Amino acid sequence: MGLMDKLKKKKVLQQDLSEKDKNPGSVFVMYLLMKDYCAMPDKGMMTEIMEKHLGEVDCFSHDKGVAGFAPKKYKVEFKEGSMPPELMVMDCIKADKLKLDDIARSQMWDCENSEEILEECKYYVVATDMMADLMENYKDRADMLMDYMEALMEMYPQCEAVLFESSKKMFTRDAIINHQIPRKDRFIYFTVNVRFFNIEGTDDMLVDSLGMSTLYLPDVQYHFHGVDPNWVVNHAYNLLSYIYDNNSPIKSGETIDGVEEGRISQDLQWKCQYEEALIQPAREVLDINMGEYAAGRRD
């Protein structure tokens, strides 16, 4: 498919399908971006805030380098028994190791001043989960992670923005602490990125998502022309919510309602097929064949 260019800046971006979706589902990573170094907050304060958002927790580690919390209402099952997943907060470090390629930087639609933030924030705090990929209910993990995110925003008022490693989506701290998103919709809203590309030298466009693999759910992909891309982006978010709500019920060969004049219509059916992604990282996605608006070839 060659090169792609971004809608607004028209900067040519290089496709690289050698880049893999590394360890999907294993560890969820958030980068809390800071302008200046900040020390690890007090253990008592961190524990109090975690329990406010996540219920009773065990603070099993707290020193200069790392703090660890086990939210007791969640369980991971092992042969030897069950135990809570772990939520880890690392010490603040210099941000010169935070590498983002041009594609990632071009798709931060939810943070208008993303380039300014990335330039000004020279430090970051890494927050992760551990063993949470073994949680039986993926929605429990999603809720836990979003409660964790909100707790971190309270712990770190110095934070300028949060970058989610799995999707390269970014939100300012203000956007997170002031959001009005329903609880069940938070994971997709904050951590799943719906991306848009123009295909260089053609009238073709591509919309895809990135970030669903954290929950072992499929991302989606649309390769098309002749339709307002904003309609397709809205359709993608609706489809992702359906996949999330219903534990990925769509099989290859099945159809879903399409879009006519910006509205979802049962009169227009689009065929679904699991395919290899057209844009990095390499992964299997649910490809949506938009009928007369479809571009490219499908298996």
C-alpha positions in Angstrom: 0.0 0.0 0.0 3.0 2.2 0.2 3.0 5.6 2.0 0.3 7.4 3.9 -0.2 11.0 4.7 -2.0 12.7 7.6 -5.2 14.6 6.9 -4.2 17.9 8.4 -0.4 18.3 8.1 0.0 16.2 5.0 3.3 14.8 6.4 4.2 11.6 4.6 4.3 8.6 7.0 6.2 5.4 6.3 4.3 2.2 6.6 6.2 -0.6 8.5 4.4 -3.8 9.1 7.5 -5.4 10.7 6.3 -3.6 13.8 4.3 -6.2 15.9 1.6 -5.6 18.5 4.0 -6.7 21.3 2.6 -9.0 24.0 -1.1 -8.0 23.5 -3.0 -8.1 26.8 0.0 -8.7 29.0 0.9 -5.4 30.8 -1.0 -2.1 30.5 1.2 0.9 30.7 0.4 4.6 31.4 3.0 7.4 31.1 2.2 10.4 33.4 4.0 13.3 31.7 5.6 16.0 34.0 7.4 19.2 33.3 9.6 18.7 36.4 10.8 15.9 38.5 8.4 14.9 41.3 9.2 12.6 44.2 7.1 9.5 45.0 4.1 10.6 47.1 3.8 9.6 50.7 2.7 6.0 51.3 -0.3 6.9 53.5 -1.6 9.4 51.0 -1.2 7.0 48.0 -3.0 4.3 49.9 -5.8 6.5 50.9 -6.4 7.7 47.4 -6.1 4.2 46.0 -8.8 2.9 48.4 -11.0 5.9 47.6 -11.1 4.7 44.0 -10.5 1.0 44.2 -11.7 -0.2 47.5 -9.4 -1.9 50.1 -5.8 -2.3 48.9 -2.7 -3.8 50.2 0.3 -1.6 49.8 3.0 -4.3 49.5 5.8 -2.1 48.4 6.7 1.6 48.8 10.2 3.1 48.5 12.0 5.6 46.3 11.9 3.4 43.2 8.4 1.8 43.2 5.1 1.6 44.9 2.9 -1.5 44.6 -0.8 -2.0 45.5 -3.0 -5.0 45.4 -6.8 -4.2 45.0 -8.4 -6.9 47.1 -11.8 -6.9 45.4 -10.2 -8.3 42.2 -8.8 -11.8 42.0 -6.5 -13.8 39.7 -6.8 -17.6 39.9 -3.8 -19.9 40.1 -3.5 -23.6 40.8 -2.2 -22.8 44.3 -5.1 -20.4 45.0 -6.1 -16.8 44.2 -4.5 -13.4 44.7 -5.2 -9.9 43.6 -3.6 -8.4 40.5 -0.9 -5.8 41.2 -0.8 -2.1 40.3 2.7 -0.6 40.2 3.8 3.1 40.2 7.5 3.8 39.3 9.7 6.6 40.3 9.7 9.8 38.1 12.5 9.6 35.5 13.9 11.7 32.7 11.7 11.6 29.5 14.5 11.4 26.9 13.8 7.6 26.7 10.1 8.1 25.7 10.2 7.4 21.9 7.3 8.1 19.6 7.3 7.6 15.9 5.6 10.0 13.4 2.5 7.8 13.1 1.9 7.9 16.9 2.5 11.7 17.0 0.1 12.2 14.1 -2.8 10.4 15.7 -3.2 12.2 19.0 -6.5 13.8 18.0 -7.8 14.0 21.6 -5.0 16.3 22.8 -4.8 19.4 20.6 -1.5 20.6 22.2 0.1 17.2 22.2 3.3 18.4 20.5 3.7 21.2 23.0 3.2 18.8 25.9 5.7 16.3 24.6 8.2 19.1 24.1 7.8 20.6 27.5 7.5 17.5 29.6 11.0 16.2 30.4 10.0 13.7 33.0 7.4 10.9 33.4 6.0 8.4 35.8 5.3 4.9 34.6 2.2 3.2 36.0 1.4 -0.4 35.1 -0.7 -3.5 36.1 0.8 -6.9 36.7 -1.0 -10.3 36.3 -4.2 -8.5 35.3 -4.2 -10.3 32.0 -5.2 -13.4 34.0 -8.3 -11.8 35.4 -11.4 -13.9 34.4 -13.6 -10.9 33.4 -12.1 -8.5 31.0 -14.6 -5.8 32.0 -13.3 -6.0 35.6 -9.8 -5.3 34.3 -11.1 -2.3 32.3 -12.9 -0.9 35.3 -9.9 -1.4 37.5 -7.5 0.3 35.1 -9.8 3.3 34.7 -10.3 3.6 38.5 -6.5 3.4 38.7 -6.0 6.1 36.1 -8.4 8.4 38.1 -6.5 7.7 41.3 -3.2 8.6 39.7 -4.6 11.9 38.6 -5.4 12.7 42.2 -2.0 11.5 43.4 -0.1 13.5 40.9 -1.5 17.1 40.4 1.8 17.9 38.7 0.8 15.6 35.8 0.3 17.5 32.5 -1.1 14.6 30.5 -1.3 10.8 30.3 -0.1 8.8 27.3 -1.4 5.2 27.0 1.3 2.9 25.6 -1.1 0.4 24.0 -2.8 2.9 21.7 -0.5 6.1 21.9 -3.7 8.0 22.8 -3.1 11.1 25.0 -5.3 13.1 27.3 -4.5 16.1 29.5 -5.0 15.6 33.2 -7.7 18.3 33.2 -9.6 16.3 30.5 -9.4 13.2 32.7 -10.4 14.7 36.1 -13.3 16.7 34.5 -14.7 14.0 32.3 -18.4 13.1 32.3 -18.0 9.7 30.5 -20.2 6.9 31.8 -18.3 4.3 33.8 -18.8 1.5 31.2 -17.5 3.7 28.4 -14.3 4.9 30.0 -11.9 2.3 28.7 -12.7 2.8 25.0 -13.0 6.5 25.3 -9.6 7.0 27.0 -7.4 4.1 25.9 -8.6 2.9 22.4 -7.4 5.2 19.6 -9.4 5.4 16.4 -6.9 6.6 13.8 -7.3 8.2 10.4 -5.0 8.1 7.3 -5.2 9.3 3.8 -3.5 6.9 1.3 -0.9 8.9 -0.6 -1.5 9.2 -4.4 -5.1 8.0 -4.2 -8.5 9.1 -2.9 -8.5 6.1 -0.5 -8.7 6.6 3.2 -8.2 4.2 6.2 -9.7 4.3 9.7 -8.6 1.7 12.2 -8.4 1.3 16.0 -5.6 0.5 18.3 -5.8 -0.6 21.9 -8.4 -3.3 22.2 -5.8 -6.0 22.5 -5.3 -5.1 26.2 -8.6 -6.9 26.8 -7.9 -9.6 24.1 -10.6 -8.0 22.0 -10.2 -7.2 18.3 -9.4 -3.8 16.8 -11.4 -2.7 13.7 -10.4 -1.5 10.2 -12.1 0.3 7.3 -10.4 0.9 3.9 -12.7 3.1 1.8 -13.3 6.1 -0.4 -16.2 8.4 -1.1 -17.6 8.8 2.4 -17.1 11.5 5.1 -14.4 10.0 7.3 -16.0 11.5 10.4 -19.0 9.2 9.8 -16.6 6.2 9.7 -14.8 7.3 12.9 -18.2 7.5 14.7 -19.2 4.1 13.3 -15.9 2.6 14.5 -16.5 3.9 18.1 -20.0 2.5 18.0 -18.7 -0.9 16.8 -16.0 -1.0 19.4 -18.5 -0.4 22.1 -20.6 -3.2 20.7 -17.6 -5.5 20.7 -16.8 -4.5 24.2 -20.3 -4.9 25.6 -20.9 -8.3 24.0 -17.4 -10.0 24.3 -16.6 -9.8 20.6 -19.6 -11.6 19.1 -19.0 -10.9 15.4 -17.6 -13.8 13.2 -16.0 -13.6 9.8 -18.7 -13.4 7.1 -21.3 -11.8 9.3 -22.7 -8.3 8.5 -23.3 -5.2 10.6 -25.4 -2.1 9.9 -23.7 0.5 7.8 -23.9 4.3 7.6 -26.0 6.4 5.3 -25.9 10.2 5.5 -24.1 10.0 8.8 -26.6 7.7 10.5 -26.4 4.0 11.2 -28.9 2.2 8.9 -30.2 -1.4 8.9 -30.9 -1.0 5.2 -27.1 -1.0 4.5 -25.2 -4.1 5.5 -21.4 -4.2 5.6 -19.6 -7.5 5.6 -17.0 -8.3 8.4 -13.9 -10.4 7.9 -10.9 -11.0 10.1 -7.8 -9.8 8.2 -4.2 -8.8 8.8 -4.0 -5.0 9.6 -3.0 -2.7 6.8 -1.3 -0.2 9.1 1.3 -1.0 11.8 1.5 -2.6 14.3 1.0 -6.0 12.6 -2.0 -7.7 14.1 -5.3 -9.3 13.2 -8.2 -6.9 13.0 -11.9 -7.0 12.1 -12.0 -5.5 8.6 -15.3 -3.9 7.6 -16.1 -4.1 3.9 -18.1 -1.0 3.1 -19.6 -2.3 -0.1 -19.7 0.4 -2.8 -17.4 2.5 -0.7 -14.8 -0.2 -0.1 -11.2 0.2 -1.3 -8.5 -2.3 -1.9 -8.7 -6.1 -2.0 -9.9 -8.5 0.7 -9.2 -12.2 1.2 
